[in-house]
Amino acid sequence: MAFVKAVREKVNAKVIFVSPSGGGKTMSMLEMAVGLAKKSGSRIAFIGTEGDRDKLYAEKKSPHGDYIYDYDLLQLTDYSPESYIAAIDEAIDAGYKVIVIDGLAHEWKYINDLHDKMPGNSFTNWGKLKPRHHKLNEKLLEAPAHILCSARGKDDWVLEEKNGKQVPKKVGLGSQTDKDITYEVMLSIQIDQDTHVAHADKDNTGLWGMDR
């Protein structure tokens, strides 16, 4: 064991995108993934959980440049942490350097649904399930690839004044996944549903200096 001089060097991005439904999580991930793929010389591995919706962006032209969203798709039907881990391992073994996971909310719901069905003490049961979930978080952080994840926002409705009238607006209150995920990733991006404007509520990269 010894101390060595720390050197800033290239690292793999670990990013989460959060918004209410329709905010633009998938398109935002693909926009970032395209740039990362060009720099790393890799194709994009897309781990999907949304059925046919996983294919809606395939070969679609970006509104922000002269390129299309070109990715290789693996669709999950089992949302256990182990299934996500196996999909990530498959992408790594196949040589992908950029992985998109759309999205993490299914795994967190899987864990919570499993917990609700377990007999006995709730605290003890969480002690059995959380290690499985934490292994997925560890895989996300340690995998030798850029990993971009999405999480559905916890939607709620508020009244907002517009043109002198109170109108309802859907807002996101956190994400439908483990609240600790924000502490784990290096960049957490929140996207407004109406404006699609994104801001970072956490940024270890130092590259996200303003709302975009």
Contacts in CASP RR format, 6 or more apart in sequence:
PFRMAT RR
TARGET T0000
AUTHOR 0000-0000-0000
METHOD contacts of the structure
MODEL  1
MAFVKAVREKVNAKVIFVSPSGGGKTMSMLEMAVGLAKKSGSRIAFIGTE
GDRDKLYAEKKSPHGDYIYDYDLLQLTDYSPESYIAAIDEAIDAGYKVIV
IDGLAHEWKYINDLHDKMPGNSFTNWGKLKPRHHKLNEKLLEAPAHILCS
ARGKDDWVLEEKNGKQVPKKVGLGSQTDKDITYEVMLSIQIDQDTHVAHA
DKDNTGLWGMDR
11 186 0 8 1.000
12 143 0 8 1.000
12 144 0 8 1.000
12 145 0 8 1.000
12 146 0 8 1.000
12 147 0 8 1.000
13 32 0 8 1.000
13 36 0 8 1.000
13 146 0 8 1.000
13 147 0 8 1.000
13 148 0 8 1.000
13 186 0 8 1.000
13 187 0 8 1.000
13 205 0 8 1.000
14 140 0 8 1.000
14 141 0 8 1.000
14 146 0 8 1.000
14 147 0 8 1.000
14 184 0 8 1.000
14 185 0 8 1.000
14 186 0 8 1.000
14 187 0 8 1.000
15 29 0 8 1.000
15 32 0 8 1.000
15 146 0 8 1.000
15 147 0 8 1.000
15 148 0 8 1.000
15 149 0 8 1.000
15 185 0 8 1.000
15 186 0 8 1.000
15 187 0 8 1.000
15 188 0 8 1.000
15 189 0 8 1.000
16 104 0 8 1.000
16 148 0 8 1.000
16 149 0 8 1.000
16 150 0 8 1.000
16 151 0 8 1.000
16 175 0 8 1.000
16 181 0 8 1.000
16 182 0 8 1.000
16 185 0 8 1.000
16 187 0 8 1.000
16 188 0 8 1.000
16 189 0 8 1.000
17 24 0 8 1.000
17 25 0 8 1.000
17 28 0 8 1.000
17 29 0 8 1.000
17 148 0 8 1.000
17 149 0 8 1.000
17 150 0 8 1.000
17 151 0 8 1.000
17 189 0 8 1.000
17 191 0 8 1.000
17 198 0 8 1.000
18 25 0 8 1.000
18 150 0 8 1.000
18 151 0 8 1.000
18 152 0 8 1.000
18 153 0 8 1.000
18 172 0 8 1.000
18 174 0 8 1.000
18 175 0 8 1.000
18 188 0 8 1.000
18 189 0 8 1.000
18 190 0 8 1.000
18 191 0 8 1.000
19 25 0 8 1.000
19 152 0 8 1.000
19 153 0 8 1.000
19 172 0 8 1.000
19 190 0 8 1.000
19 191 0 8 1.000
19 192 0 8 1.000
19 193 0 8 1.000
20 152 0 8 1.000
20 153 0 8 1.000
20 155 0 8 1.000
20 170 0 8 1.000
20 171 0 8 1.000
20 172 0 8 1.000
20 193 0 8 1.000
21 152 0 8 1.000
21 153 0 8 1.000
21 155 0 8 1.000
21 193 0 8 1.000
22 193 0 8 1.000
23 191 0 8 1.000
23 192 0 8 1.000
23 193 0 8 1.000
23 196 0 8 1.000
24 191 0 8 1.000
24 196 0 8 1.000
25 102 0 8 1.000
25 150 0 8 1.000
25 151 0 8 1.000
25 152 0 8 1.000
25 191 0 8 1.000
26 57 0 8 1.000
26 102 0 8 1.000
26 150 0 8 1.000
27 57 0 8 1.000
28 189 0 8 1.000
28 191 0 8 1.000
28 198 0 8 1.000
29 100 0 8 1.000
29 102 0 8 1.000
29 148 0 8 1.000
29 149 0 8 1.000
29 150 0 8 1.000
30 44 0 8 1.000
30 57 0 8 1.000
30 62 0 8 1.000
30 69 0 8 1.000
30 71 0 8 1.000
30 100 0 8 1.000
31 62 0 8 1.000
31 64 0 8 1.000
32 148 0 8 1.000
33 44 0 8 1.000
33 71 0 8 1.000
33 98 0 8 1.000
33 100 0 8 1.000
33 146 0 8 1.000
33 148 0 8 1.000
34 44 0 8 1.000
34 62 0 8 1.000
34 67 0 8 1.000
34 69 0 8 1.000
34 70 0 8 1.000
36 42 0 8 1.000
36 97 0 8 1.000
36 98 0 8 1.000
36 146 0 8 1.000
36 148 0 8 1.000
37 43 0 8 1.000
37 44 0 8 1.000
37 97 0 8 1.000
37 98 0 8 1.000
40 97 0 8 1.000
40 98 0 8 1.000
40 146 0 8 1.000
41 97 0 8 1.000
42 95 0 8 1.000
42 96 0 8 1.000
42 97 0 8 1.000
42 98 0 8 1.000
42 145 0 8 1.000
43 70 0 8 1.000
43 71 0 8 1.000
43 72 0 8 1.000
43 96 0 8 1.000
43 98 0 8 1.000
44 70 0 8 1.000
44 71 0 8 1.000
44 72 0 8 1.000
44 96 0 8 1.000
44 98 0 8 1.000
44 99 0 8 1.000
44 100 0 8 1.000
45 71 0 8 1.000
45 72 0 8 1.000
45 74 0 8 1.000
45 91 0 8 1.000
45 94 0 8 1.000
45 96 0 8 1.000
45 98 0 8 1.000
45 99 0 8 1.000
45 100 0 8 1.000
46 54 0 8 1.000
46 71 0 8 1.000
46 72 0 8 1.000
46 73 0 8 1.000
46 74 0 8 1.000
46 99 0 8 1.000
46 100 0 8 1.000
46 102 0 8 1.000
47 74 0 8 1.000
47 76 0 8 1.000
47 84 0 8 1.000
47 87 0 8 1.000
47 88 0 8 1.000
47 91 0 8 1.000
47 99 0 8 1.000
47 100 0 8 1.000
47 101 0 8 1.000
47 102 0 8 1.000
47 103 0 8 1.000
48 54 0 8 1.000
48 73 0 8 1.000
48 74 0 8 1.000
48 75 0 8 1.000
48 76 0 8 1.000
48 101 0 8 1.000
48 102 0 8 1.000
48 103 0 8 1.000
49 75 0 8 1.000
49 76 0 8 1.000
49 79 0 8 1.000
49 102 0 8 1.000
49 103 0 8 1.000
49 106 0 8 1.000
50 102 0 8 1.000
50 103 0 8 1.000
51 75 0 8 1.000
54 73 0 8 1.000
54 75 0 8 1.000
54 102 0 8 1.000
55 73 0 8 1.000
57 69 0 8 1.000
57 71 0 8 1.000
58 69 0 8 1.000
58 70 0 8 1.000
58 71 0 8 1.000
58 73 0 8 1.000
59 68 0 8 1.000
59 69 0 8 1.000
59 70 0 8 1.000
60 68 0 8 1.000
60 69 0 8 1.000
61 67 0 8 1.000
61 68 0 8 1.000
62 68 0 8 1.000
62 69 0 8 1.000
71 100 0 8 1.000
72 96 0 8 1.000
74 87 0 8 1.000
74 90 0 8 1.000
74 91 0 8 1.000
76 83 0 8 1.000
76 84 0 8 1.000
76 87 0 8 1.000
76 106 0 8 1.000
79 106 0 8 1.000
79 107 0 8 1.000
79 109 0 8 1.000
79 110 0 8 1.000
80 107 0 8 1.000
80 110 0 8 1.000
80 132 0 8 1.000
81 107 0 8 1.000
81 110 0 8 1.000
81 111 0 8 1.000
81 132 0 8 1.000
81 133 0 8 1.000
81 135 0 8 1.000
81 136 0 8 1.000
82 132 0 8 1.000
84 101 0 8 1.000
84 104 0 8 1.000
84 107 0 8 1.000
84 136 0 8 1.000
84 139 0 8 1.000
85 135 0 8 1.000
85 136 0 8 1.000
85 139 0 8 1.000
88 99 0 8 1.000
88 101 0 8 1.000
88 139 0 8 1.000
88 140 0 8 1.000
88 143 0 8 1.000
88 147 0 8 1.000
89 139 0 8 1.000
91 99 0 8 1.000
91 145 0 8 1.000
92 143 0 8 1.000
92 144 0 8 1.000
92 145 0 8 1.000
96 145 0 8 1.000
97 144 0 8 1.000
97 145 0 8 1.000
97 146 0 8 1.000
98 145 0 8 1.000
98 146 0 8 1.000
98 148 0 8 1.000
99 143 0 8 1.000
99 145 0 8 1.000
99 146 0 8 1.000
99 147 0 8 1.000
99 148 0 8 1.000
100 148 0 8 1.000
100 149 0 8 1.000
101 140 0 8 1.000
101 147 0 8 1.000
101 148 0 8 1.000
101 149 0 8 1.000
101 150 0 8 1.000
102 149 0 8 1.000
102 150 0 8 1.000
103 149 0 8 1.000
103 150 0 8 1.000
103 151 0 8 1.000
103 152 0 8 1.000
104 149 0 8 1.000
104 150 0 8 1.000
104 151 0 8 1.000
104 177 0 8 1.000
104 181 0 8 1.000
105 151 0 8 1.000
105 152 0 8 1.000
105 153 0 8 1.000
105 175 0 8 1.000
105 176 0 8 1.000
105 177 0 8 1.000
107 133 0 8 1.000
107 136 0 8 1.000
107 177 0 8 1.000
108 133 0 8 1.000
108 176 0 8 1.000
108 177 0 8 1.000
108 178 0 8 1.000
109 176 0 8 1.000
111 129 0 8 1.000
111 132 0 8 1.000
111 133 0 8 1.000
114 129 0 8 1.000
115 122 0 8 1.000
115 125 0 8 1.000
115 126 0 8 1.000
115 129 0 8 1.000
118 125 0 8 1.000
118 128 0 8 1.000
118 129 0 8 1.000
133 178 0 8 1.000
137 178 0 8 1.000
137 180 0 8 1.000
137 181 0 8 1.000
137 184 0 8 1.000
140 147 0 8 1.000
140 149 0 8 1.000
140 184 0 8 1.000
140 185 0 8 1.000
141 184 0 8 1.000
141 185 0 8 1.000
149 181 0 8 1.000
149 185 0 8 1.000
151 175 0 8 1.000
151 176 0 8 1.000
151 177 0 8 1.000
151 181 0 8 1.000
152 175 0 8 1.000
152 176 0 8 1.000
152 177 0 8 1.000
153 172 0 8 1.000
153 173 0 8 1.000
153 174 0 8 1.000
153 175 0 8 1.000
153 176 0 8 1.000
154 172 0 8 1.000
154 173 0 8 1.000
154 174 0 8 1.000
154 175 0 8 1.000
154 176 0 8 1.000
155 170 0 8 1.000
155 171 0 8 1.000
155 172 0 8 1.000
155 173 0 8 1.000
156 170 0 8 1.000
156 171 0 8 1.000
156 172 0 8 1.000
156 173 0 8 1.000
157 168 0 8 1.000
157 169 0 8 1.000
157 170 0 8 1.000
157 171 0 8 1.000
158 168 0 8 1.000
158 169 0 8 1.000
158 171 0 8 1.000
159 166 0 8 1.000
159 167 0 8 1.000
159 168 0 8 1.000
159 169 0 8 1.000
160 166 0 8 1.000
160 167 0 8 1.000
160 168 0 8 1.000
160 169 0 8 1.000
161 167 0 8 1.000
169 194 0 8 1.000
170 193 0 8 1.000
171 193 0 8 1.000
172 193 0 8 1.000
175 181 0 8 1.000
181 188 0 8 1.000
182 188 0 8 1.000
182 201 0 8 1.000
182 202 0 8 1.000
183 202 0 8 1.000
185 202 0 8 1.000
186 202 0 8 1.000
186 203 0 8 1.000
186 204 0 8 1.000
186 205 0 8 1.000
187 200 0 8 1.000
187 202 0 8 1.000
187 203 0 8 1.000
187 204 0 8 1.000
187 205 0 8 1.000
187 208 0 8 1.000
188 200 0 8 1.000
188 201 0 8 1.000
188 202 0 8 1.000
188 203 0 8 1.000
189 198 0 8 1.000
189 199 0 8 1.000
189 200 0 8 1.000
189 201 0 8 1.000
189 208 0 8 1.000
190 198 0 8 1.000
190 199 0 8 1.000
190 200 0 8 1.000
190 201 0 8 1.000
191 197 0 8 1.000
191 198 0 8 1.000
192 198 0 8 1.000
197 211 0 8 1.000
197 212 0 8 1.000
198 211 0 8 1.000
198 212 0 8 1.000
199 211 0 8 1.000
199 212 0 8 1.000
200 208 0 8 1.000
200 209 0 8 1.000
203 209 0 8 1.000
END
